[in-house]
Amino acid sequence: MSFEVHAQGAVHVFDCFECAVHRMAPICEHCRVQIIGHGVDVDGHWYCGAHCAKAEGGGGIVDRVGSAAGA
C-alpha cells in the first residue's frame, strides 16, 4: 500500500504518511523545527512562524495566533 509524492521534479515513494511528512517537511531556518502545516516563506527562506521570521530579519509578517477573528 505505497504511494508516490511528486515534488520539484522528483518522485518519492512512501509506505506511510508519517514517513512522507518526515522526509518532505521543510525545516525552519531559525529554530530548525520541521514545519508541519502553514509556515512562513520570506524571500525563499522558510520559517515555522512570524516570530522566527522576524528573528531572522523578515519584515511585514503578522502572526494571527491568539487574535480574535476580524480584529
N, C-alpha and C positions, 0 to 999 in steps of 0.2 A: 504494500500500500504506500508506495513512494509517490512524491510529487515533485514537480520542477518549478523553480523560480527563475524567470528570465529578467536580468537586470544588467544594464550597461554593456550589452553585447555578449554577456556570458550566461551560461545555463548552469544552475546549481540544482542538485538532486538531494532531497532530504526524505527521511522516513518519519519525521515528527516536526510539529510546529515549533517546539522548544528549540530544536537544533537549528532550524531556519532562522529564528529570531536571534539566537546567539551568534550565528555566522554573519547575518546580514545587517544587524542594527548598527547605525553609526555610533561613534564614540564622542562624547563631549570633549571639546578641545581644552576646556578649563579644568573640570573635575574628573575627567576620564571615565565617567559612568556611561553604560550603554543606554542609548536613547530609545526607549520603547514608547511609542506614541508620538505626540507632537513635540518636535524640537524647534530650535530657532536657527535659521540659516542667515548668517550675516556675511555678505560678500564671499560666499563659498566656504565659510567656516561654520561648522555645526556645534551647537551648544544645547544642553538639556533644557535651558530656560533663560529668561531675561536676566536673572541675577548673574549667571555665568558669562553671558554675552557681554554685559556691562563691565564685569570684572576684567574682561579682555579688551575693553575699549570700544565695544559696539555701542552705537547710539541710536536713539529713536525707537527703542524696543520697550513695549509695555507688557508686563506680566499681569494677566487678569485674574489670577488665582486669588480667591478670597474677596473679590469685589462683587458688589450687588449687580444683578442684571440690569442693564440700561443706565447704570450710574456713570 
